[in-house]
Amino acid sequence: MGYQWDFSSVFANKQLLWIGLQNTLVLGSVCLVLGLFFGLFVGAARFSGKPWLYYPATVFVEIFRNTPVLVQIMWFFFAFPIISPFRIDAFTAASLGLTLNTIAFSSEIYRGGLQSISKGQWEAGKALGMSYNEQMRRVILPQVVRRMLPAFMNRAVELFKMTSLASVIAYGELMYQAKVVSTIDFNPIEMYTTVALIFFAVLFPFTILVRRFETNSSAGR
């Protein structure tokens, strides 16, 4: 093939790509923080075994874990405003889809971490007169956080890659900006190659950090 690579239009539109990368990082960070925070409560509800907590949490997890994130984003953007009085912009719709999906997956990480603690730890906390919340805060969570860190970091990598799905509803993240420029300048090969390289440059150091945490966690057991 005699294709001639030309990245001049990529450099000419570097400001647009920079804005897209910033939007990607903002969207990913918001969804990660909210997803991990609320995932703790959903995971604790699933772990509690109390029917009034367990069953609603389980329904939530199964719905958002077993439906595509792309469908969730598009549903919030196109369908939700029809059945509700609220207007949803692209950022909000993308945030809802990615956050709820992250809550579902992170809750299972929390639940697995809690199940890894022996019953003796819980019984020791009860023997000291601690309430359930005190046991979680003082005894259980400090132990499981180290075990869960590699899984959470892997989830963060997956989440930041999934932000590219927000391009389908015209949120101005990196993929959307690249799509706009490639349509105007007719350079999809160069533009999407650049996007792939940017994602790689941002996420590869993080994956190295994940491996180190996994190695240290395994060695510390």
Rosetta constraint file for C-alpha pairs under 8 A:
AtomPair CA 5 CA 190 HARMONIC 6.96 0.50
AtomPair CA 6 CA 190 HARMONIC 6.90 0.50
AtomPair CA 7 CA 11 HARMONIC 6.52 0.50
AtomPair CA 7 CA 190 HARMONIC 5.98 0.50
AtomPair CA 7 CA 191 HARMONIC 7.81 0.50
AtomPair CA 8 CA 12 HARMONIC 6.15 0.50
AtomPair CA 9 CA 13 HARMONIC 6.14 0.50
AtomPair CA 9 CA 185 HARMONIC 7.04 0.50
AtomPair CA 9 CA 187 HARMONIC 7.88 0.50
AtomPair CA 10 CA 14 HARMONIC 6.04 0.50
AtomPair CA 10 CA 190 HARMONIC 7.26 0.50
AtomPair CA 10 CA 191 HARMONIC 6.30 0.50
AtomPair CA 10 CA 194 HARMONIC 7.80 0.50
AtomPair CA 13 CA 17 HARMONIC 6.61 0.50
AtomPair CA 13 CA 181 HARMONIC 7.50 0.50
AtomPair CA 14 CA 18 HARMONIC 6.05 0.50
AtomPair CA 15 CA 19 HARMONIC 6.25 0.50
AtomPair CA 16 CA 20 HARMONIC 6.19 0.50
AtomPair CA 16 CA 177 HARMONIC 6.39 0.50
AtomPair CA 17 CA 21 HARMONIC 6.11 0.50
AtomPair CA 17 CA 174 HARMONIC 5.98 0.50
AtomPair CA 17 CA 177 HARMONIC 6.14 0.50
AtomPair CA 17 CA 178 HARMONIC 6.78 0.50
AtomPair CA 18 CA 22 HARMONIC 6.26 0.50
AtomPair CA 18 CA 174 HARMONIC 7.77 0.50
AtomPair CA 19 CA 23 HARMONIC 6.24 0.50
AtomPair CA 19 CA 172 HARMONIC 7.96 0.50
AtomPair CA 19 CA 173 HARMONIC 7.49 0.50
AtomPair CA 19 CA 174 HARMONIC 7.52 0.50
AtomPair CA 20 CA 24 HARMONIC 6.11 0.50
AtomPair CA 20 CA 172 HARMONIC 5.77 0.50
AtomPair CA 20 CA 173 HARMONIC 4.10 0.50
AtomPair CA 20 CA 174 HARMONIC 3.83 0.50
AtomPair CA 20 CA 175 HARMONIC 7.32 0.50
AtomPair CA 20 CA 176 HARMONIC 7.47 0.50
AtomPair CA 20 CA 177 HARMONIC 5.90 0.50
AtomPair CA 21 CA 25 HARMONIC 6.19 0.50
AtomPair CA 21 CA 173 HARMONIC 6.17 0.50
AtomPair CA 21 CA 174 HARMONIC 4.94 0.50
AtomPair CA 22 CA 26 HARMONIC 6.16 0.50
AtomPair CA 22 CA 173 HARMONIC 7.46 0.50
AtomPair CA 22 CA 174 HARMONIC 7.98 0.50
AtomPair CA 23 CA 27 HARMONIC 6.05 0.50
AtomPair CA 23 CA 172 HARMONIC 6.65 0.50
AtomPair CA 23 CA 173 HARMONIC 4.94 0.50
AtomPair CA 23 CA 174 HARMONIC 7.19 0.50
AtomPair CA 24 CA 28 HARMONIC 6.02 0.50
AtomPair CA 24 CA 160 HARMONIC 7.36 0.50
AtomPair CA 24 CA 163 HARMONIC 6.31 0.50
AtomPair CA 24 CA 164 HARMONIC 7.70 0.50
AtomPair CA 24 CA 173 HARMONIC 4.87 0.50
AtomPair CA 24 CA 174 HARMONIC 6.08 0.50
AtomPair CA 25 CA 29 HARMONIC 5.91 0.50
AtomPair CA 25 CA 160 HARMONIC 7.42 0.50
AtomPair CA 26 CA 30 HARMONIC 6.12 0.50
AtomPair CA 27 CA 31 HARMONIC 6.22 0.50
AtomPair CA 27 CA 91 HARMONIC 7.53 0.50
AtomPair CA 27 CA 94 HARMONIC 7.97 0.50
AtomPair CA 27 CA 95 HARMONIC 6.65 0.50
AtomPair CA 27 CA 163 HARMONIC 7.01 0.50
AtomPair CA 28 CA 32 HARMONIC 5.99 0.50
AtomPair CA 28 CA 159 HARMONIC 6.43 0.50
AtomPair CA 28 CA 160 HARMONIC 5.20 0.50
AtomPair CA 28 CA 163 HARMONIC 6.38 0.50
AtomPair CA 29 CA 33 HARMONIC 6.14 0.50
AtomPair CA 30 CA 34 HARMONIC 6.18 0.50
AtomPair CA 30 CA 95 HARMONIC 7.48 0.50
AtomPair CA 31 CA 35 HARMONIC 5.65 0.50
AtomPair CA 31 CA 95 HARMONIC 5.93 0.50
AtomPair CA 31 CA 96 HARMONIC 7.95 0.50
AtomPair CA 31 CA 98 HARMONIC 6.13 0.50
AtomPair CA 31 CA 99 HARMONIC 4.59 0.50
AtomPair CA 31 CA 102 HARMONIC 7.38 0.50
AtomPair CA 32 CA 36 HARMONIC 6.03 0.50
AtomPair CA 32 CA 99 HARMONIC 6.88 0.50
AtomPair CA 32 CA 102 HARMONIC 7.06 0.50
AtomPair CA 32 CA 156 HARMONIC 6.58 0.50
AtomPair CA 32 CA 159 HARMONIC 7.33 0.50
AtomPair CA 33 CA 37 HARMONIC 6.10 0.50
AtomPair CA 34 CA 38 HARMONIC 6.09 0.50
AtomPair CA 34 CA 99 HARMONIC 6.41 0.50
AtomPair CA 34 CA 103 HARMONIC 7.77 0.50
AtomPair CA 35 CA 39 HARMONIC 5.64 0.50
AtomPair CA 35 CA 99 HARMONIC 5.00 0.50
AtomPair CA 35 CA 100 HARMONIC 6.63 0.50
AtomPair CA 35 CA 101 HARMONIC 7.77 0.50
AtomPair CA 35 CA 102 HARMONIC 4.93 0.50
AtomPair CA 35 CA 103 HARMONIC 4.37 0.50
AtomPair CA 35 CA 106 HARMONIC 7.02 0.50
AtomPair CA 36 CA 40 HARMONIC 6.41 0.50
AtomPair CA 36 CA 102 HARMONIC 7.19 0.50
AtomPair CA 36 CA 103 HARMONIC 6.26 0.50
AtomPair CA 36 CA 106 HARMONIC 6.05 0.50
AtomPair CA 36 CA 107 HARMONIC 7.81 0.50
AtomPair CA 37 CA 41 HARMONIC 7.54 0.50
AtomPair CA 37 CA 103 HARMONIC 7.98 0.50
AtomPair CA 38 CA 42 HARMONIC 6.53 0.50
AtomPair CA 38 CA 103 HARMONIC 6.12 0.50
AtomPair CA 39 CA 43 HARMONIC 5.87 0.50
AtomPair CA 39 CA 102 HARMONIC 7.51 0.50
AtomPair CA 39 CA 103 HARMONIC 4.31 0.50
AtomPair CA 39 CA 104 HARMONIC 6.58 0.50
AtomPair CA 39 CA 105 HARMONIC 7.72 0.50
AtomPair CA 39 CA 106 HARMONIC 5.31 0.50
AtomPair CA 39 CA 107 HARMONIC 4.34 0.50
AtomPair CA 39 CA 110 HARMONIC 7.43 0.50
AtomPair CA 40 CA 44 HARMONIC 6.05 0.50
AtomPair CA 40 CA 106 HARMONIC 7.45 0.50
AtomPair CA 40 CA 107 HARMONIC 5.79 0.50
AtomPair CA 40 CA 110 HARMONIC 6.14 0.50
AtomPair CA 41 CA 45 HARMONIC 6.11 0.50
AtomPair CA 41 CA 107 HARMONIC 7.53 0.50
AtomPair CA 42 CA 46 HARMONIC 6.26 0.50
AtomPair CA 42 CA 57 HARMONIC 5.74 0.50
AtomPair CA 42 CA 103 HARMONIC 7.54 0.50
AtomPair CA 42 CA 104 HARMONIC 7.75 0.50
AtomPair CA 42 CA 107 HARMONIC 5.56 0.50
AtomPair CA 43 CA 47 HARMONIC 6.12 0.50
AtomPair CA 43 CA 57 HARMONIC 7.83 0.50
AtomPair CA 43 CA 106 HARMONIC 7.64 0.50
AtomPair CA 43 CA 107 HARMONIC 4.00 0.50
AtomPair CA 43 CA 108 HARMONIC 5.96 0.50
AtomPair CA 43 CA 109 HARMONIC 7.61 0.50
AtomPair CA 43 CA 110 HARMONIC 5.35 0.50
AtomPair CA 43 CA 111 HARMONIC 4.89 0.50
AtomPair CA 44 CA 48 HARMONIC 5.96 0.50
AtomPair CA 44 CA 107 HARMONIC 7.69 0.50
AtomPair CA 44 CA 110 HARMONIC 7.30 0.50
AtomPair CA 44 CA 111 HARMONIC 6.49 0.50
AtomPair CA 45 CA 49 HARMONIC 7.25 0.50
AtomPair CA 45 CA 50 HARMONIC 7.63 0.50
AtomPair CA 45 CA 53 HARMONIC 5.11 0.50
AtomPair CA 45 CA 54 HARMONIC 5.41 0.50
AtomPair CA 45 CA 57 HARMONIC 6.30 0.50
AtomPair CA 46 CA 53 HARMONIC 6.83 0.50
AtomPair CA 46 CA 54 HARMONIC 4.61 0.50
AtomPair CA 46 CA 55 HARMONIC 7.66 0.50
AtomPair CA 46 CA 57 HARMONIC 6.00 0.50
AtomPair CA 46 CA 58 HARMONIC 6.51 0.50
AtomPair CA 46 CA 111 HARMONIC 6.86 0.50
AtomPair CA 47 CA 54 HARMONIC 7.31 0.50
AtomPair CA 47 CA 111 HARMONIC 5.71 0.50
AtomPair CA 47 CA 114 HARMONIC 7.37 0.50
AtomPair CA 47 CA 115 HARMONIC 7.61 0.50
AtomPair CA 48 CA 53 HARMONIC 7.34 0.50
AtomPair CA 48 CA 54 HARMONIC 6.81 0.50
AtomPair CA 49 CA 53 HARMONIC 7.32 0.50
AtomPair CA 49 CA 54 HARMONIC 5.59 0.50
AtomPair CA 50 CA 54 HARMONIC 5.60 0.50
AtomPair CA 51 CA 55 HARMONIC 5.69 0.50
AtomPair CA 52 CA 56 HARMONIC 6.98 0.50
AtomPair CA 53 CA 57 HARMONIC 6.25 0.50
AtomPair CA 54 CA 58 HARMONIC 5.98 0.50
AtomPair CA 55 CA 59 HARMONIC 6.16 0.50
AtomPair CA 56 CA 60 HARMONIC 6.25 0.50
AtomPair CA 57 CA 61 HARMONIC 6.17 0.50
AtomPair CA 58 CA 62 HARMONIC 6.08 0.50
AtomPair CA 59 CA 63 HARMONIC 6.14 0.50
AtomPair CA 60 CA 64 HARMONIC 6.35 0.50
AtomPair CA 60 CA 104 HARMONIC 7.16 0.50
AtomPair CA 61 CA 65 HARMONIC 5.73 0.50
AtomPair CA 61 CA 103 HARMONIC 7.85 0.50
AtomPair CA 61 CA 104 HARMONIC 4.57 0.50
AtomPair CA 61 CA 105 HARMONIC 7.41 0.50
AtomPair CA 61 CA 107 HARMONIC 7.85 0.50
AtomPair CA 62 CA 66 HARMONIC 5.75 0.50
AtomPair CA 62 CA 104 HARMONIC 7.58 0.50
AtomPair CA 63 CA 67 HARMONIC 6.27 0.50
AtomPair CA 64 CA 68 HARMONIC 7.87 0.50
AtomPair CA 64 CA 69 HARMONIC 7.91 0.50
AtomPair CA 64 CA 100 HARMONIC 6.69 0.50
AtomPair CA 64 CA 101 HARMONIC 5.28 0.50
AtomPair CA 64 CA 104 HARMONIC 6.11 0.50
AtomPair CA 65 CA 101 HARMONIC 6.24 0.50
AtomPair CA 65 CA 104 HARMONIC 5.90 0.50
AtomPair CA 65 CA 105 HARMONIC 6.61 0.50
AtomPair CA 67 CA 71 HARMONIC 7.14 0.50
AtomPair CA 67 CA 72 HARMONIC 7.30 0.50
AtomPair CA 68 CA 72 HARMONIC 6.46 0.50
AtomPair CA 69 CA 73 HARMONIC 6.18 0.50
AtomPair CA 69 CA 97 HARMONIC 6.23 0.50
AtomPair CA 69 CA 98 HARMONIC 6.69 0.50
AtomPair CA 69 CA 101 HARMONIC 6.84 0.50
AtomPair CA 70 CA 74 HARMONIC 6.24 0.50
AtomPair CA 70 CA 97 HARMONIC 7.85 0.50
AtomPair CA 70 CA 165 HARMONIC 6.18 0.50
AtomPair CA 70 CA 166 HARMONIC 7.98 0.50
AtomPair CA 71 CA 75 HARMONIC 5.93 0.50
AtomPair CA 72 CA 76 HARMONIC 6.29 0.50
AtomPair CA 72 CA 97 HARMONIC 5.11 0.50
AtomPair CA 73 CA 77 HARMONIC 6.29 0.50
AtomPair CA 73 CA 93 HARMONIC 5.69 0.50
AtomPair CA 73 CA 94 HARMONIC 5.26 0.50
AtomPair CA 73 CA 96 HARMONIC 7.15 0.50
AtomPair CA 73 CA 97 HARMONIC 4.65 0.50
AtomPair CA 73 CA 98 HARMONIC 7.38 0.50
AtomPair CA 73 CA 166 HARMONIC 7.29 0.50
AtomPair CA 74 CA 78 HARMONIC 5.83 0.50
AtomPair CA 74 CA 79 HARMONIC 7.53 0.50
AtomPair CA 74 CA 93 HARMONIC 7.50 0.50
AtomPair CA 74 CA 168 HARMONIC 7.93 0.50
AtomPair CA 74 CA 169 HARMONIC 7.04 0.50
AtomPair CA 75 CA 79 HARMONIC 4.92 0.50
AtomPair CA 75 CA 80 HARMONIC 6.27 0.50
AtomPair CA 76 CA 80 HARMONIC 4.85 0.50
AtomPair CA 76 CA 81 HARMONIC 7.41 0.50
AtomPair CA 76 CA 88 HARMONIC 7.41 0.50
AtomPair CA 76 CA 93 HARMONIC 5.15 0.50
AtomPair CA 76 CA 94 HARMONIC 7.86 0.50
AtomPair CA 76 CA 96 HARMONIC 7.31 0.50
AtomPair CA 76 CA 97 HARMONIC 7.12 0.50
AtomPair CA 77 CA 81 HARMONIC 7.08 0.50
AtomPair CA 77 CA 88 HARMONIC 6.06 0.50
AtomPair CA 77 CA 89 HARMONIC 6.99 0.50
AtomPair CA 77 CA 90 HARMONIC 6.62 0.50
AtomPair CA 77 CA 93 HARMONIC 5.11 0.50
AtomPair CA 77 CA 94 HARMONIC 7.83 0.50
AtomPair CA 77 CA 169 HARMONIC 7.32 0.50
AtomPair CA 78 CA 82 HARMONIC 7.34 0.50
AtomPair CA 79 CA 83 HARMONIC 6.82 0.50
AtomPair CA 80 CA 84 HARMONIC 6.07 0.50
AtomPair CA 80 CA 86 HARMONIC 7.98 0.50
AtomPair CA 80 CA 88 HARMONIC 7.83 0.50
AtomPair CA 81 CA 85 HARMONIC 6.44 0.50
AtomPair CA 81 CA 86 HARMONIC 5.64 0.50
AtomPair CA 81 CA 87 HARMONIC 5.52 0.50
AtomPair CA 81 CA 88 HARMONIC 6.40 0.50
AtomPair CA 88 CA 92 HARMONIC 6.06 0.50
AtomPair CA 88 CA 93 HARMONIC 6.13 0.50
AtomPair CA 89 CA 93 HARMONIC 6.22 0.50
AtomPair CA 90 CA 94 HARMONIC 6.08 0.50
AtomPair CA 90 CA 166 HARMONIC 7.62 0.50
AtomPair CA 90 CA 169 HARMONIC 6.03 0.50
AtomPair CA 90 CA 170 HARMONIC 6.68 0.50
AtomPair CA 90 CA 171 HARMONIC 5.27 0.50
AtomPair CA 91 CA 95 HARMONIC 5.96 0.50
AtomPair CA 91 CA 166 HARMONIC 8.00 0.50
AtomPair CA 91 CA 171 HARMONIC 6.13 0.50
AtomPair CA 92 CA 96 HARMONIC 6.05 0.50
AtomPair CA 93 CA 97 HARMONIC 6.28 0.50
AtomPair CA 94 CA 98 HARMONIC 6.09 0.50
AtomPair CA 94 CA 163 HARMONIC 7.87 0.50
AtomPair CA 94 CA 166 HARMONIC 5.63 0.50
AtomPair CA 94 CA 171 HARMONIC 7.96 0.50
AtomPair CA 95 CA 99 HARMONIC 5.65 0.50
AtomPair CA 96 CA 100 HARMONIC 5.90 0.50
AtomPair CA 97 CA 101 HARMONIC 6.20 0.50
AtomPair CA 98 CA 102 HARMONIC 6.06 0.50
AtomPair CA 98 CA 159 HARMONIC 7.40 0.50
AtomPair CA 98 CA 162 HARMONIC 7.78 0.50
AtomPair CA 98 CA 163 HARMONIC 7.67 0.50
AtomPair CA 99 CA 103 HARMONIC 6.08 0.50
AtomPair CA 100 CA 104 HARMONIC 6.30 0.50
AtomPair CA 101 CA 105 HARMONIC 6.46 0.50
AtomPair CA 102 CA 106 HARMONIC 5.79 0.50
AtomPair CA 102 CA 155 HARMONIC 7.88 0.50
AtomPair CA 102 CA 159 HARMONIC 7.59 0.50
AtomPair CA 103 CA 107 HARMONIC 5.82 0.50
AtomPair CA 104 CA 108 HARMONIC 6.83 0.50
AtomPair CA 105 CA 109 HARMONIC 6.71 0.50
AtomPair CA 106 CA 110 HARMONIC 6.26 0.50
AtomPair CA 106 CA 152 HARMONIC 7.15 0.50
AtomPair CA 106 CA 155 HARMONIC 7.78 0.50
AtomPair CA 107 CA 111 HARMONIC 6.06 0.50
AtomPair CA 108 CA 112 HARMONIC 6.01 0.50
AtomPair CA 109 CA 113 HARMONIC 6.13 0.50
AtomPair CA 109 CA 148 HARMONIC 6.70 0.50
AtomPair CA 109 CA 151 HARMONIC 7.04 0.50
AtomPair CA 109 CA 152 HARMONIC 7.64 0.50
AtomPair CA 110 CA 114 HARMONIC 6.16 0.50
AtomPair CA 110 CA 148 HARMONIC 7.26 0.50
AtomPair CA 111 CA 115 HARMONIC 6.17 0.50
AtomPair CA 112 CA 116 HARMONIC 6.31 0.50
AtomPair CA 113 CA 117 HARMONIC 7.16 0.50
AtomPair CA 113 CA 144 HARMONIC 5.44 0.50
AtomPair CA 113 CA 145 HARMONIC 7.76 0.50
AtomPair CA 113 CA 147 HARMONIC 6.88 0.50
AtomPair CA 113 CA 148 HARMONIC 6.30 0.50
AtomPair CA 114 CA 140 HARMONIC 7.25 0.50
AtomPair CA 114 CA 141 HARMONIC 7.83 0.50
AtomPair CA 114 CA 144 HARMONIC 6.66 0.50
AtomPair CA 116 CA 144 HARMONIC 7.79 0.50
AtomPair CA 117 CA 121 HARMONIC 6.84 0.50
AtomPair CA 117 CA 140 HARMONIC 7.24 0.50
AtomPair CA 117 CA 144 HARMONIC 7.54 0.50
AtomPair CA 118 CA 122 HARMONIC 7.37 0.50
AtomPair CA 119 CA 123 HARMONIC 6.23 0.50
AtomPair CA 120 CA 124 HARMONIC 6.00 0.50
AtomPair CA 121 CA 125 HARMONIC 6.39 0.50
AtomPair CA 121 CA 139 HARMONIC 7.48 0.50
AtomPair CA 121 CA 140 HARMONIC 7.58 0.50
AtomPair CA 122 CA 126 HARMONIC 6.35 0.50
AtomPair CA 122 CA 135 HARMONIC 7.06 0.50
AtomPair CA 122 CA 140 HARMONIC 7.84 0.50
AtomPair CA 123 CA 127 HARMONIC 6.08 0.50
AtomPair CA 124 CA 128 HARMONIC 6.40 0.50
AtomPair CA 125 CA 129 HARMONIC 6.63 0.50
AtomPair CA 125 CA 130 HARMONIC 5.55 0.50
AtomPair CA 125 CA 135 HARMONIC 5.73 0.50
AtomPair CA 125 CA 139 HARMONIC 7.21 0.50
AtomPair CA 126 CA 130 HARMONIC 5.33 0.50
AtomPair CA 126 CA 131 HARMONIC 7.07 0.50
AtomPair CA 126 CA 135 HARMONIC 7.75 0.50
AtomPair CA 130 CA 134 HARMONIC 5.55 0.50
AtomPair CA 130 CA 135 HARMONIC 5.92 0.50
AtomPair CA 131 CA 135 HARMONIC 6.16 0.50
AtomPair CA 132 CA 136 HARMONIC 6.27 0.50
AtomPair CA 133 CA 137 HARMONIC 6.14 0.50
AtomPair CA 134 CA 138 HARMONIC 5.78 0.50
AtomPair CA 134 CA 139 HARMONIC 7.68 0.50
AtomPair CA 135 CA 139 HARMONIC 5.15 0.50
AtomPair CA 135 CA 140 HARMONIC 6.15 0.50
AtomPair CA 136 CA 140 HARMONIC 4.80 0.50
AtomPair CA 136 CA 141 HARMONIC 5.54 0.50
AtomPair CA 137 CA 141 HARMONIC 5.81 0.50
AtomPair CA 137 CA 142 HARMONIC 7.30 0.50
AtomPair CA 138 CA 142 HARMONIC 6.80 0.50
AtomPair CA 139 CA 143 HARMONIC 6.96 0.50
AtomPair CA 140 CA 144 HARMONIC 6.41 0.50
AtomPair CA 141 CA 145 HARMONIC 5.85 0.50
AtomPair CA 142 CA 146 HARMONIC 7.56 0.50
AtomPair CA 143 CA 147 HARMONIC 7.49 0.50
AtomPair CA 144 CA 148 HARMONIC 6.14 0.50
AtomPair CA 145 CA 149 HARMONIC 6.08 0.50
AtomPair CA 146 CA 217 HARMONIC 6.94 0.50
AtomPair CA 147 CA 217 HARMONIC 6.35 0.50
AtomPair CA 148 CA 152 HARMONIC 6.19 0.50
AtomPair CA 149 CA 153 HARMONIC 6.06 0.50
AtomPair CA 149 CA 213 HARMONIC 7.33 0.50
AtomPair CA 150 CA 154 HARMONIC 6.19 0.50
AtomPair CA 150 CA 210 HARMONIC 5.60 0.50
AtomPair CA 150 CA 211 HARMONIC 7.64 0.50
AtomPair CA 150 CA 213 HARMONIC 5.87 0.50
AtomPair CA 150 CA 214 HARMONIC 5.53 0.50
AtomPair CA 151 CA 155 HARMONIC 6.20 0.50
AtomPair CA 152 CA 156 HARMONIC 6.21 0.50
AtomPair CA 153 CA 157 HARMONIC 6.44 0.50
AtomPair CA 153 CA 206 HARMONIC 7.99 0.50
AtomPair CA 153 CA 210 HARMONIC 6.07 0.50
AtomPair CA 154 CA 158 HARMONIC 6.41 0.50
AtomPair CA 154 CA 207 HARMONIC 7.48 0.50
AtomPair CA 154 CA 210 HARMONIC 6.81 0.50
AtomPair CA 155 CA 159 HARMONIC 6.03 0.50
AtomPair CA 156 CA 160 HARMONIC 6.25 0.50
AtomPair CA 157 CA 161 HARMONIC 6.48 0.50
AtomPair CA 157 CA 203 HARMONIC 6.58 0.50
AtomPair CA 157 CA 206 HARMONIC 7.53 0.50
AtomPair CA 157 CA 207 HARMONIC 7.42 0.50
AtomPair CA 158 CA 162 HARMONIC 6.23 0.50
AtomPair CA 159 CA 163 HARMONIC 6.48 0.50
AtomPair CA 160 CA 164 HARMONIC 7.85 0.50
AtomPair CA 161 CA 199 HARMONIC 7.54 0.50
AtomPair CA 162 CA 166 HARMONIC 7.95 0.50
AtomPair CA 163 CA 173 HARMONIC 7.62 0.50
AtomPair CA 164 CA 173 HARMONIC 6.97 0.50
AtomPair CA 164 CA 174 HARMONIC 7.03 0.50
AtomPair CA 164 CA 175 HARMONIC 5.45 0.50
AtomPair CA 164 CA 176 HARMONIC 7.54 0.50
AtomPair CA 166 CA 170 HARMONIC 6.81 0.50
AtomPair CA 166 CA 171 HARMONIC 5.68 0.50
AtomPair CA 166 CA 173 HARMONIC 7.24 0.50
AtomPair CA 166 CA 176 HARMONIC 7.82 0.50
AtomPair CA 167 CA 171 HARMONIC 5.42 0.50
AtomPair CA 167 CA 172 HARMONIC 6.86 0.50
AtomPair CA 167 CA 173 HARMONIC 6.66 0.50
AtomPair CA 167 CA 175 HARMONIC 6.04 0.50
AtomPair CA 167 CA 176 HARMONIC 4.58 0.50
AtomPair CA 168 CA 176 HARMONIC 7.71 0.50
AtomPair CA 170 CA 176 HARMONIC 6.47 0.50
AtomPair CA 171 CA 176 HARMONIC 6.77 0.50
AtomPair CA 172 CA 176 HARMONIC 5.50 0.50
AtomPair CA 172 CA 177 HARMONIC 5.98 0.50
AtomPair CA 173 CA 177 HARMONIC 6.29 0.50
AtomPair CA 174 CA 178 HARMONIC 6.23 0.50
AtomPair CA 174 CA 195 HARMONIC 7.14 0.50
AtomPair CA 175 CA 179 HARMONIC 6.14 0.50
AtomPair CA 175 CA 195 HARMONIC 6.90 0.50
AtomPair CA 176 CA 180 HARMONIC 6.25 0.50
AtomPair CA 177 CA 181 HARMONIC 6.29 0.50
AtomPair CA 178 CA 182 HARMONIC 5.99 0.50
AtomPair CA 178 CA 191 HARMONIC 5.93 0.50
AtomPair CA 178 CA 192 HARMONIC 6.72 0.50
AtomPair CA 178 CA 195 HARMONIC 7.14 0.50
AtomPair CA 179 CA 183 HARMONIC 6.12 0.50
AtomPair CA 179 CA 188 HARMONIC 7.66 0.50
AtomPair CA 179 CA 191 HARMONIC 7.87 0.50
AtomPair CA 179 CA 192 HARMONIC 7.98 0.50
AtomPair CA 180 CA 184 HARMONIC 6.42 0.50
AtomPair CA 181 CA 185 HARMONIC 5.96 0.50
AtomPair CA 181 CA 186 HARMONIC 7.84 0.50
AtomPair CA 181 CA 187 HARMONIC 7.94 0.50
AtomPair CA 181 CA 191 HARMONIC 7.69 0.50
AtomPair CA 182 CA 186 HARMONIC 5.03 0.50
AtomPair CA 182 CA 187 HARMONIC 4.90 0.50
AtomPair CA 182 CA 188 HARMONIC 4.95 0.50
AtomPair CA 182 CA 191 HARMONIC 6.17 0.50
AtomPair CA 183 CA 187 HARMONIC 7.42 0.50
AtomPair CA 183 CA 188 HARMONIC 7.50 0.50
AtomPair CA 187 CA 191 HARMONIC 6.08 0.50
AtomPair CA 188 CA 192 HARMONIC 5.75 0.50
AtomPair CA 189 CA 193 HARMONIC 5.94 0.50
AtomPair CA 190 CA 194 HARMONIC 6.10 0.50
AtomPair CA 191 CA 195 HARMONIC 6.35 0.50
AtomPair CA 192 CA 196 HARMONIC 6.16 0.50
AtomPair CA 193 CA 197 HARMONIC 6.23 0.50
AtomPair CA 194 CA 198 HARMONIC 6.14 0.50
AtomPair CA 195 CA 199 HARMONIC 6.26 0.50
AtomPair CA 196 CA 200 HARMONIC 6.13 0.50
AtomPair CA 197 CA 201 HARMONIC 6.02 0.50
AtomPair CA 198 CA 202 HARMONIC 6.20 0.50
AtomPair CA 199 CA 203 HARMONIC 5.95 0.50
AtomPair CA 200 CA 204 HARMONIC 5.41 0.50
AtomPair CA 201 CA 205 HARMONIC 7.29 0.50
AtomPair CA 202 CA 206 HARMONIC 7.46 0.50
AtomPair CA 203 CA 207 HARMONIC 6.29 0.50
AtomPair CA 204 CA 208 HARMONIC 6.42 0.50
AtomPair CA 205 CA 209 HARMONIC 6.41 0.50
AtomPair CA 206 CA 210 HARMONIC 6.27 0.50
AtomPair CA 207 CA 211 HARMONIC 6.33 0.50
AtomPair CA 208 CA 212 HARMONIC 6.43 0.50
AtomPair CA 209 CA 213 HARMONIC 6.31 0.50
AtomPair CA 210 CA 214 HARMONIC 6.16 0.50
AtomPair CA 211 CA 215 HARMONIC 6.12 0.50
AtomPair CA 212 CA 216 HARMONIC 6.08 0.50
AtomPair CA 213 CA 217 HARMONIC 5.90 0.50
AtomPair CA 214 CA 218 HARMONIC 6.12 0.50
AtomPair CA 215 CA 219 HARMONIC 6.17 0.50
AtomPair CA 216 CA 220 HARMONIC 6.05 0.50
AtomPair CA 217 CA 221 HARMONIC 6.52 0.50
